[in-house]
Each structure stands twice: as structure tokens, then as C-alpha cells.
Amino acid sequence: MARREIGLVVGRSCAVAALLLAGPLGAQSVRPAVVEYAGAARGKFELTNETVFPLTVVLEARGFRVEPSGELFDERFDTSKVRLRLSAMSFRIPPLQSYTVFYEASATQLPAWFQIIGAMSGAKTASGLNVRIELPHVVYLLQKEPLRRADVAVRSFAFDSVGRRATVELENTGDALGRVLASQVDAAGHQGVPGGGFPLFPRSRRRVEFPWSGGEPERLLLRFSGFALEERRQPSDSR
């Protein structure tokens, strides 16, 4: 299954459930949705049942990968690389209540990343259809040394005058996992809408699009933890 990885928060449900939940069922949530730890993790997350039905929850650990487009694909959880202990594997959440899951995680090699999926079932629509929704808690185990400015390269910064969007392609040439905390393109006399944050995985590329309504964008600004990156666009990049 593929989905879009959006900044710090990754939410998902099956398409049918998303449509069914448009009714008066309330909502389910996981908090926090994404966390980062330096090395090993001793963490927790909370699943909330905001419906009037008791919900049954089954937890499952999964791996994932993110394509340059930002699309996220589930993968098998590799127990030879990540060790995970959960306080519970299944439980019930009464109506309008929450349940906290505690866990410990470590990896044989850093950085590492995985997700703990909470599959929630038991809610029903007004017509009596059963609804099942999956909510991920995403965990990043970070390496000791942070991502360096020298390891981040802007491979392209182009403007599509027909589609009215700027497209940026970044590359992480190092072995560290980093995160763009904030992103923005702008021009003299025109400030673009700021973009969100997203992870930059080791030895990988990432493409990001920015809607643009002004003339031509001139500057790209990216903020990481510990440093900022600024790139000026050349007029020849327009198409």
C-alpha cells in the first residue's frame, strides 16, 4: 500500500473507511503520529476512540520506504535490524476514551525507522456497515552525528510557468538521516506560501513542489536542525 508522507505527520486509512467516516461516527486519532529518538527509544503513544462504539485494536510493526516523490510504501518489519517491545499487542478502547501504548526500540545500525500500526475495528456507520481504520505511529531512531550541511545538495530548482509551480530536487549524499523543518520559495516583491517539513533519508533524493502565483521564483530557503540552506534560481531553469 502506498501513501503520501507529509511532513511530521503521517495519517492513513483505507479508502472505504475514509468515505464511511464522513458520517457522524466521530474520529480516531494517534498522538503523537511521528517521533524521533537519539539512538534507542523508550516511548509511548495514545490511541483515542472518539466514537460511541467500543473499538478493538490490534498492533502491528511494519517497515516503510519513501520514494523521491514523497510516496510512502509499507515494507516488512525487519526483526534482524530493529528490536521492538510493546506493552500490548491487542486491546479494547471504550467509547470516548483513550489507551496508551508503551514501547522500547533499538537498532543494530543507525539510523533506522519503522511504524507501529494500530488497526481499529468495531465502529459502524448509520447503515450498519463495519469500519476498520489503520493509524500509524512512526518512529525514527537517529544516528549520533546529525546531518551535515555539506551532505545536502540542491540538484534542481525549476519553474513550470504553465503549471504555475516550482519544483525542487534535493539529495542527501551522506549516511545520516535529517529533516527539513521548514521550506519556502520566494522572489523580490513576492513571498511564496511556506512549505512543510519532511525527512531526508540517507543516500536518497526528494522532490518537492511549491505552488506559485507570482512572476518567477528566485530563491529557495530550507531550514534544518542546526543549519539553513539557501539556493538562488537561474533564469535558464524556467520552462
C-alpha distance (Angstrom), angle and dihedral (degrees) to the residues before:
residue distance angle dihedral
M1 . . .
A2 3.80 . .
R3 3.77 130.5 .
R4 3.77 139.3 160.3
E5 3.80 118.9 -87.0
I6 3.79 104.3 -140.4
G7 3.79 118.6 -168.2
L8 3.80 114.7 -74.3
V9 3.78 95.7 -24.1
V10 3.83 122.9 70.6
G11 3.82 115.1 -178.0
R12 3.75 128.3 173.0
S13 3.78 145.9 169.2
C14 3.75 134.3 166.4
A15 3.79 112.7 -87.1
V16 3.79 94.3 -113.3
A17 3.80 92.7 50.8
A18 3.78 91.3 49.6
L19 3.77 90.2 56.5
L20 3.77 94.4 44.5
L21 3.78 93.3 48.8
A22 3.79 89.4 62.1
G23 3.81 85.6 86.2
P24 3.83 128.3 77.8
L25 3.81 95.6 -69.5
G26 3.75 97.3 112.9
A27 3.80 116.7 -135.7
Q28 3.77 143.9 -81.4
S29 3.79 123.0 -136.1
V30 3.78 143.5 -178.4
R31 3.81 121.4 -146.2
P32 2.93 123.0 -132.5
A33 3.79 99.5 18.0
V34 3.82 96.5 -170.7
V35 3.81 130.4 23.0
E36 3.80 137.6 175.9
Y37 3.80 127.5 -150.4
A38 3.78 131.7 -173.3
G39 3.79 102.1 -121.4
A40 3.82 112.9 -40.9
A41 3.80 122.9 23.8
R42 3.78 133.6 -134.7
G43 3.76 100.2 178.7
K44 3.75 148.0 146.0
F45 3.78 139.8 -158.4
E46 3.77 134.8 -167.6
L47 3.79 127.5 -131.6
T48 3.79 114.9 -158.4
N49 3.79 127.6 -157.1
E50 3.78 108.2 -155.6
T51 3.79 94.4 171.1
V52 3.82 129.5 93.5
F53 3.82 90.6 -117.1
P54 3.81 128.0 84.7
L55 3.81 108.6 -114.1
T56 3.77 130.2 -146.8
V57 3.81 114.3 -144.0
V58 3.80 127.4 -161.8
L59 3.82 118.3 -172.8
E60 3.80 124.5 -145.4
A61 3.81 130.8 177.2
R62 3.79 116.5 -136.6
G63 3.76 136.9 172.9
F64 3.78 124.0 -135.1
R65 3.78 144.0 -169.0
V66 3.80 130.5 -151.9
E67 3.79 121.6 -141.0
P68 3.85 121.6 -142.3
S69 3.82 87.8 -101.4
G70 3.81 89.9 60.6
E71 3.80 94.0 -108.1
L72 3.78 112.2 143.1
F73 3.81 123.7 -144.2
D74 3.79 127.0 -165.8
E75 3.80 117.4 -122.9
R76 3.78 135.6 -176.8
F77 3.79 114.6 -79.5
D78 3.81 106.3 -110.9
T79 3.80 107.6 -140.9
S80 3.82 90.3 -175.4
K81 3.82 89.6 65.4
V82 3.82 104.2 32.1
R83 3.79 128.0 39.2
L84 3.81 113.8 -156.7
R85 3.81 131.6 -178.3
L86 3.81 120.0 -172.4
S87 3.79 127.1 -165.6
A88 3.81 89.5 -136.2
M89 3.80 138.1 5.9
S90 3.81 97.8 -161.7
F91 3.80 136.6 12.1
R92 3.80 144.4 146.3
I93 3.79 126.9 -106.9
P94 3.82 116.3 -153.8
P95 3.82 118.8 -134.8
L96 3.80 114.9 -69.5
Q97 3.80 93.1 3.9
S98 3.80 138.3 107.7
Y99 3.79 137.8 -133.1
T100 3.81 126.8 -152.2
V101 3.80 121.2 -144.1
F102 3.81 119.6 -159.8
Y103 3.79 123.5 -159.1
E104 3.79 146.2 171.1
A105 3.80 123.2 -148.4
S106 3.79 137.1 178.1
A107 3.80 135.1 168.4
T108 3.78 134.8 -142.8
Q109 3.81 88.5 -137.5
L110 3.80 130.9 22.2
P111 2.95 138.1 -100.2
A112 3.79 100.9 42.7
W113 3.78 135.2 158.9
F114 3.80 138.2 -169.3
Q115 3.80 142.0 151.8
I116 3.78 134.6 -123.9
I117 3.80 108.6 -144.5
G118 3.79 119.8 -152.0
A119 3.82 108.0 -157.5
M120 3.80 106.2 -161.1
S121 3.80 122.5 -165.6
G122 3.79 137.6 165.4
A123 3.80 102.8 73.3
K124 3.77 119.1 117.2
T125 3.77 136.2 -160.2
A126 3.80 122.8 -124.1
S127 3.82 87.6 -95.3
G128 3.81 91.6 55.3
L129 3.81 99.2 -105.5
N130 3.79 115.8 147.9
V131 3.80 117.3 -120.6
R132 3.81 127.0 -152.4
I133 3.79 120.9 -173.0
E134 3.80 131.6 -179.4
L135 3.80 121.5 -147.4
P136 3.82 121.7 -172.7
H137 3.77 129.2 -146.3
V138 3.83 103.9 -160.0
V139 3.81 120.1 -152.5
Y140 3.81 127.8 -164.6
L141 3.81 118.9 -168.2
L142 3.79 105.5 -159.6
Q143 3.77 130.5 -149.7
K144 3.82 121.4 -114.5
E145 3.81 96.2 -108.5
P146 3.83 115.4 57.6
L147 3.77 125.7 -129.0
R148 3.81 110.6 -75.8
R149 3.79 127.2 -135.1
A150 3.81 89.4 -125.9
D151 3.83 90.6 61.0
V152 3.83 95.0 58.0
A153 3.80 118.8 82.2
V154 3.81 130.8 178.3
R155 3.80 103.4 -137.8
S156 3.80 96.0 -179.0
F157 3.80 140.1 3.4
A158 3.81 108.2 -176.5
F159 3.79 136.9 164.4
D160 3.81 125.6 -141.1
S161 3.81 104.6 -154.4
V162 3.82 92.0 -171.9
G163 3.79 97.6 48.5
R164 3.83 90.6 35.3
R165 3.79 95.7 -132.5
A166 3.77 138.4 118.3
T167 3.79 117.0 -135.9
V168 3.79 123.3 -156.3
E169 3.79 127.3 -171.7
L170 3.80 118.5 -162.8
E171 3.77 129.9 -172.3
N172 3.78 129.4 -157.7
T173 3.80 104.4 -153.5
G174 3.80 94.7 -180.0
D175 3.81 137.4 75.9
A176 3.82 96.5 -112.3
L177 3.78 126.5 97.5
G178 3.80 113.0 -128.6
R179 3.77 139.1 171.7
V180 3.76 135.2 -134.7
L181 3.80 102.1 -135.7
A182 3.81 96.1 -172.0
S183 3.81 136.0 1.4
Q184 3.79 135.8 -169.5
V185 3.78 143.0 164.5
D186 3.80 120.8 -154.2
A187 3.80 145.0 160.4
A188 3.77 137.6 -153.2
G189 3.78 107.1 -68.1
H190 3.79 93.1 4.9
Q191 3.78 126.6 78.1
G192 3.77 115.0 -163.1
V193 3.76 126.9 -139.2
P194 3.83 108.6 -87.0
G195 3.80 115.6 -112.2
G196 3.75 126.8 -136.4
G197 3.77 131.3 -105.9
F198 3.80 128.2 -93.3
P199 3.81 139.6 172.9
L200 3.79 121.9 -95.8
F201 3.79 107.6 -149.2
P202 3.81 124.4 -148.7
R203 3.82 116.5 -84.4
S204 3.80 92.5 -0.6
R205 3.79 144.1 110.7
R206 3.80 131.8 -127.3
R207 3.82 129.8 -162.4
V208 3.78 119.9 -154.4
E209 3.81 129.2 -175.5
F210 3.80 126.2 -152.3
P211 3.82 121.6 -165.7
W212 3.80 109.9 -127.4
S213 3.81 129.3 -166.4
G214 3.82 102.0 170.0
G215 3.78 132.3 72.8
E216 3.78 113.1 -70.2
P217 3.81 121.5 -34.3
E218 3.79 112.9 -117.4
R219 3.78 108.4 -179.2
L220 3.80 139.0 41.2
L221 3.80 120.2 -156.4
L222 3.80 123.0 -168.7
R223 3.79 125.2 178.2
F224 3.80 120.9 -156.6
S225 3.78 130.1 174.2
G226 3.79 103.7 -79.5
F227 3.80 100.1 5.0
A228 3.79 145.7 36.1
L229 3.80 130.5 -137.7
E230 3.80 125.4 -148.2
E231 3.81 124.1 -172.3
R232 3.80 127.4 -176.1
R233 3.78 118.0 -146.4
Q234 3.80 121.8 -130.7
P235 3.85 117.7 -135.5
S236 3.80 90.3 -125.1
D237 3.81 89.2 68.6
S238 3.83 91.3 73.6
R239 3.80 118.4 104.5
